[in-house]
Structure formats: C-alpha cells, structure tokens
Amino acid sequence: MTDATAPTVPIADRLTMPVDVGALIDGRGWSKLQLSVVALCAAAIALDGFDNLTLGFVIPALIKEWGVTKAAFAPLIAATIIVMCIGTAIAGRLGDRLGRRPVLIGSVVLFGTMTLAAALANDIWSLGLARCLAALGMGGAMPNATALLAEFAPARHRNRAVTIGVAFIPVGGFVGGLVAAELLTSHGWRSLFLAGGAFTLVAGIAMAVWLPESPRFLVKDRLRHARLARLLSRIDPTHDGSSRYSTATAAEVEQGGSIFDPSIRFDTFALWAAFFFCLLAVYAMFNWAPTMLSEAGFGLGVASAGLGGFNFGGIFGALLGATAMDKMGSRKPMVLLAIGGAVASIGVAGAVWFHASASAVVGMLVLQGFFICGLQVTLFPLAALIYPATSRATGLGGALAVGRLGAIVSSVAGAALLAQGAPAFMLCVASICVVTALAILVIRGHSQRPTDAL
C-alpha cells in the first residue's frame, strides 16, 4: 500500500536520473577490481616506504667508506625532503586535475629509476642528485595512492582500507630493515639501492597494466563516461552502462573544492600541524636511529634491525588504531597513540642510556614504532575524511607536504641533538609527540562511527 501524500517521480524522469557513483560504490561490498586496486596501491606505498628509508640504512656504511661525518649528510637529507615536499604538493594538485592513475604511475616509475641510479653514486653530490629526483617521485605517490584507496572503497570499509593501505609504509620500512641487514653485510650498500629500484619498477609496470582510474575522477568529464561505465560494470555486474552519472554531494558543491573553505579551514591548519610534528618525530627516527645505535656501540645489523623493528611496530599500531577508530571514532585513539609515542620514546632513551642489551633496545624501538608510526598512518584516513572527492588529493598532498617540512627540520635538528647524546635526542622526540597530540585533539572533523562518509 502506498502513501497517497508521498511525492512521486514520473517514470520518464526516473529513467533519466543520474546514477550517483559514490552511492553505487558504497552500496556494495568488495569486488575483485576494488581489491586489486587496494593491492596495487599498497604495493606502491610499501615501496615508497622501502626506498625512502634506504638512505638512512646506508649512512653508517657511507661514513666509513667515504670518510665523511654524519653532519655532511644533513644537507643531503634536507634537500631530498624539500624536493619530496614539492613533489607531494604538485602531484596532489595534478591528481585532482589530470587523474590519480597517471600521476601515481609516473611517480612510481620515477623514484624506481632514480633509486637504481643512486647505486652508481661515488660521492655525496651524485648521491644527492639521484636521491632528489627519486624524492620527487616518492612525494607524488602518496596523495594519489591514498585518494584511490579512499575512492574505490565502500564507505563502511573506507577508514580501514585507507589505514591498511597506508600501513604499508612501515611494512616497506620493516622489509627494508630485513633486506638491509642482509645485503649491507654481505653485498654492500649499492645492492640495497639496486634491490629497491628493481622492485619498484616491476610494481610500476604492473600498475600501468592493471590499475584503473578513480570513478570519482572519471565522472567529472562526460567524455570519460563510457570508460566510467565499463569500470562500474566491473564493480557491479548488474550496472546499466547507458546511465548518466553524478557524484557531487551537497557538501562538495557548497565547499567548491577548496581546502581553505571557511567550513574546513581550521581543520586544514590543525591537520597540517599534526602532520608536521608527527613526521618530524618519524623522520628523526628514520634518518638518525641507525646512526644513534651505531654510535652507542651496536653493529650495522643491529642498527638496521632496530629501524626495521620501529617500522614493524608501526604495522600493528596502525591496524589496532584503525580498529579502535571504527569503534570509538578517530579522536581518542589518535591522541592515545601520540601520548604512547612520548612514553615509549622516554623508554628508548633509558634503554640506550643504561646500555641495555641489543634485544631490549630493539624491543623498545618496536614499541615506539607501534605508537609513532601507527599515528602517522592513521593521519591519512583522517585527512581523507576531512576533504571531499573534489579536493581530496590536493588536501592529502598539502597536509603531507607540510608534514615533510617537519622531516626537513629533523634532518638538521636531528644531527645537532644526536651530538648531545641519545637521551637528549629521544626526549626531544617525546616532546614532539605531546605537541602532536594537542594538534589532533583540536581537529573538529574527526569521525564518530565507522560508517561516516568520506
């Protein structure tokens, strides 16, 4: 029985009503196509994490082979991170304009090729050139991979899908630590760059063959709607390819695609602060933890294992953080991760100061990575939540670019702090975690439940 007062839509109008692409994706479970997108993006992110850390792994070996000081690498680290910031900001904007797929593939191929080139370096200058060009590609990969993860995942799975995908940053770092521990002692530092570059180029070829474009990007151009129809048919086999399409929500229309719209401007700046301080802490460990352990009397194998353990802990921190965010909303778990990072950093300082065993120090680094790397990963789904599809890659790219400015500060400040000793270095990392907690606390756009739309 129908309600006589309810408005009715003529059949002819219903037949011509546009299909909401977002609603179509959100109303279904996972298809094989969507799972393949998650796998390819996760591979790109893992290799970004692997190749990004190779310099930190090889610095102790280069100091011995080239007869230079650790301070000589500070400008190189700073320059690569500056270029990475530029690549992140530019690629995020290009991803919103040209498409996530071509920008992501181009970024992966670039940093894979330049990582191979780094194996041919014979001095800091040639190494720096190769690493800067690689950094341009590494900077461009993350915002577009994250946007693809968010836009292919159904709404009820999106928070966890983005978190799991980005969690492959520490997966790449962990694998890099294991590979480095083996290759550095048996085949030398050049072999690490060769392995990283080769794996990355293979991934780039696979993405060129199998990675599709985001449906939320394709819908913006009517000339791409035939391509969109074929793509949606692979997600939903019952989809009628003759449909018209739409994806704009009321919020997206109101915002107009700007990350500085008054409705989200405060969250943009607070998110930038959270990214800045979190990546300041993360990159301080990435760049200087192996050197810190080496100077404390541990061998290269232990130093590499320590940084690998830091990333290994981050994998579990990210996954448990995502689970907690689904149950509690995003604010409380993320603040707890930041505070836990501060406490764990103090623990690492104590373990090094009191000359604990190698296994104890590595164990503390695993715990520290659980909190700090876990927090870094959960920042990405938070950013994807704050920004709509019209400005998602730009918003992610901007936040990550600002975050990598914190990484630049770490390259210079880390060397100076390490000169004062490992405890001073680690206590500074603890203080940075507290500031990150405050920035996260004031963000207004936190999720409240797992079904919050992105």
N, C-alpha and C positions, 0 to 999 in steps of 0.2 A: 504494500500500500504506500503510495507516495504522498508527500505533504503538498497540498494544493497551493500553499502560500510560498513554497520554495521556488526561487528563480530557476528557469530552465534555459538551456543553451540550445539553439537550433542545431539540427544535425549537420547542416552545411557548415556552420561556424565551428562545430567541434572537429570536423574533418580537417579544417584549415588551421586549427590552433597549433602553435609551435610546440615542439617537444622540448621540455626543459632537460638539457643534457645532464646537469648536476643531479636532478631528481631521478633520472633514469639510472645513473651510476649508483646513487645512494640507495635505491630501492632493491638492489640485487646483492648477492654475495660475490665471492671472488670467482672470476673466470680465469682460464689458463693464460689469456693475454695479460690480464692485470697482474697475475703472479709473476709472469716473465718480466714485466716492467719493474716490479719490485726487485727481482733478482739482478737485472742489469744495472739498475741504479745503485743497488747495494754494492755490486762489484766495483763500479766507478768510485764510490765513496771509500771503499776499503783500500783501493789502490792509491787514491788521494792521500789517505792516512799513511800508507806504507811509504810512498815516495816522499811525502812531506817530512818524514822523520829520518830519512837516510842520512841527511847531513849531520844531525845530532849523533847518530850512531858512529859516524866515521871521524868526527872531530878529534877524539883522542888518538886515533891512528895517524891522522894527518899531522898533528902536533909533533909526533915523534919522527915521522918520515920527512917532513918538510922543515923541521927545526924552527917552528914558529910558536908564538904564545897563544893562549886561548883568547886573549884580548884582540888578536888580529882577526879573529872570526866574527867579532861583534858587528863591524860594518857590513860584512857579507850577509849575516843573518838579518840585519835590519833592512838591507836593500831588497832581499828576496821577499820579505814580508810586506814592504811598501808596494812592490810590484804585485804581490798577491792581493793586496787591498784594492789596487787599481783594477786588476782583472776581475775581482768579485763585483765591484760596483758597476763596471761596464757590462759584464756578462749578464748580470741581473736585469739591467735595463734592456739589453739586446734580447734576452729570453722573453720578455713581455712583448717586444716588438716583432722579432723575427721567428720566434718559436723556441721552445725549450730544447727540442731534439737536436737541431743543427749546432746550437751553441754548446750543448753538452758534449756532443761527439767531437767537435773541433777542439774543445778544451782538453779532453782526454788524450787525443792524438798528439796535441802539442806538448803536454807535460810528459807523455811517454817518450817521445822523440828526444826531448831535451834531457831527460834523466839518463838515457843512453849516452848522450853527448858528454854528460858530466864524468863518465868513466874515462874519457880521454884527457881530462884536465891534468896539467902538470904544475900549476901554481894557483894561488888564491884568486887571481884575476880571471883566468879561464874558467875555473870552477864557478866563480861568481856569475859570469855571463850565462853559463848553462843553467845555473840554478834560478836566475832571474827570469829567463824565458820559460823555464818549467813552472815557476811560480805564477806566471800569467795564466797558464792553463789550469793549474790547481785552483787558483782563485775563481775561475769561471765555472768549475764543475759543480761545486756545492749548491749554489742557489737554484740552479736549473734541475739538478737531480732531486733536490728536496721538493721543488714545485711539482715535478712529475709524480713523485710519491704521493703528495697530498691530493693531486687532481685525478689520479687513477683509483685511489682507494675509496670504497664506500664510506659514508660518513661515520657509521658506527665503528669502523675499524681504522679510521684515518689517523687518530692520535697515535695508536700503537704502530701502525705501518710506518709513519714518518720516524718515530723513535727507533724502531728496529732498523730501518734503513740507515739512519744517521749513526746508529750504534756501530756500524761497520767502520767508522773512523778508528775507534780503539781496536776493533778486530784487525784492521790493517796494521795498526801500530804493534799489536801483540804478535801477529805473524812476522812483522818486520823484525821484532826483537829476537824471535826464534831463528829467523833466517840470518840475521846479523851475527848472532852468537856463533853460528856455524861457519858462515862464509868469511867473516873477518879474521878468524883464527886460522883458517885453512887455505883461503884463496885470496885474501887481501881486500882492501876497501873498494877497489874498482869493480869487483864481482858483485857487490851489493847494488851498485847503480845499474849494472848490466841486467841483473835479475829483475829489478823494479821496472825498468824501461820496457823490457821484453814482455812481461806480464801485462803491462798497461796497454801496449799496442795491440796485443791479442784481444783485450777487452774492447778497445776502440773499434776493431773490425767487427766483433760480434754485435756491438751496438748499431753500427752502420747497417747491418743486415736485418736485425730483429727489433730494434727499438722504435715504437710508434711515436707520433706527436701527441701532445696533450689534447683531449677532446675539448677542453675549455678554452684552448687557444684556437683550435680549428673553427669553432663556432663563430668567432668574431668576423670571419671573412666568408661571404656567401660563395665565393669562387672555390672554397675548400669544402663545401658542404657535401659534395659527392664522396670525397675522401673520408669525411667525418661519418657519413652513412655506412661506409664499408667497415670503418673502425668500430662503430657502435654495434654493428651486426655480429662482430666477433665477441663483444661483451655480452650482448643479449641476442641470441639467435632468432628470437621472435620479432625483432625490431623491423619496422617497415622503412625501407630506405628512401621512400618518397616523401618523408616527413619534412616539415620546416623545423628549424631549431632555434633555441634561445637558451641562455644561461644566466642572464643578468638578474640578480636578486634586487629587492628594493634597497638593501644596504649598499650594494655595489653602485647602483645608479646614484644614490644620494652622495656617496663618497667621491665618485668621479675619478677613481683610480689614483688618488694622491695619498702618499704615506704621511703627509703633513696636514690632512684634513682636520679641522678642529675636533671632530669626534674621536680621532685616534692619535692626535699629535702628542699628547702627554705620554701615551703608551709607547710611541716610537722612540722618544728620548729616553724613557726608562729602560726600554729593551736595549737600546744602544749601550747604556751604562752597564747593564747586566752582561752583555756580550763582551764589552771592553775589559771588564775586570775578571770575568771568568777566563777568557782567552789569555789574559795577562798571566794568570796563575798556571794555566795548562801549558803555555809555551815556555814559561820559565822552567818547567819540568822537562818538556820535550828537548829544549836546547841545551840545558845545563846539568840535568840529573846524571847522565853518564860521566861527565867531567867531574861532578861532585863526588861520585862514588870512586872514580879512578884516583882522585887526589886523596881520598880517605883510605887508600891502600888496597882497594878491591881491583881485581883484574878486569880486562876488557869483556870477558864473558859474563862476569857478574854485573858489570855496568850495563851491558845490553839486556841482560835478563831483568834487571831492575826496572828499566824503562818499559820493557815488554810486559812485566807484571803490572806496572802502572796502567797500561792500556787494557790488560786483561781484566783488572778490577773494574774498569770503566764499562765493560760489556755488561756485567751483571748489575752495576749501578744504574745503567740506562734502562735495562729490561725491568728491574724491580721498580724503578722510578716511574716508568710508563704504566705499570700495573697499579701503582698507588695513585697515579693521576686519574686513571679510569674510575677508581673507587672514591677518591676524596676530592677531585678537582686538582688543578695544577699548582696552586699557590703553596699550600702547606708542604707537599713532598719536595718541591724545588727549594724552598727555604731550608728544610731539614738537610737536604743534600749539601747545600752551601755551608751550613754550620758544621756538618760532619766533616767536610773538607778541611775546615780550620782546625778541628780537633786532631784529625789524622796527620796533618802537616806538623803539628807540635810533636806528635808521636814519632814521626820520621826524624825530626831534629834530635830528639832524645836518643833514638837508636844509633844514630851516627856519632853523636857526642860521647856516648858511653861505650863506643866500639863494640856494638852488638855483633853477633855472628852474621855471615852473609845471608843465611836463610831468614833471619829475623828482620834484617833491613829490607830484603826483597818483599817479605810478608807485609811490612808496614807500607811499602810503596803500593802493593796491591790494594790495601785498604784505602790509601789516599786516592788512588785512581778510581776506586769504586764511587767515591763521593764527587771528586772534582770532574773527572771525565764523564761520569754519569750525569752530572749537572749540565755540562757543556752540550751533551746530546739532547737533553730534554728542552733546551732553549729553542731548538729548531721547530718542534711541533707547536710550541707556544707562539713563535713568530708566524707560523702558518695559520694559526688560529686567529691572530690579530688582524691579518691582512686578507682581503677577498682576492678572488682569482685575477681580477683586473690589475692588481698591483702586487701579487704575491712574490714573484721572482725579484721585483725591484725592492720590496720590503725586506726579503730574506738577504738579498745581496747587500743592501745598505747596512743592515744590522751586522752581518758578517764582516763587511769591510771595516766598520768601526771597531768590531771586536779584534780584528787583526792589527789595528793600531796599538791595541794593548800588547799584542805579540811583539810589535816593534819595540815598545818600551822594555819588554822583558829581555830583548837581545842585548840591550845596553846596560840596563839596571841589573840584570842577572849576573853579568860578569863582575860588576862592581861589588854586588852583595856577596858573591861567592868568594871574592878576595878577603872578605871579613870573616869567612868561615861558614861551614854548612849550617850550623844552628841559626845564624842571623839570616841566611838565605831562606830557610824553611819557615822561620817565624814571620817573615815578610809575606810569604805565600799564605800563611794562616790569616794574616790581617786582610789580605786582598779577598779572601773567601767571605769574610764578615761583611765587607762592603758590598760584595755581590749579592749576599742575602738581603741587604737593605734595598737594593735596586729592584730585585724580584718582588719583594714584599709590596711595593707601591704600584706595581702594574695593575691596571684595572681590568684588562681583557682576559683574565685567567678563565679557564674552563671550570664549570661546576659539575659536570657529569660527562660520561663517555660519549653521549650522543650529541654533544654540542657541535653544531655545523661549523665547517671551516670555509 
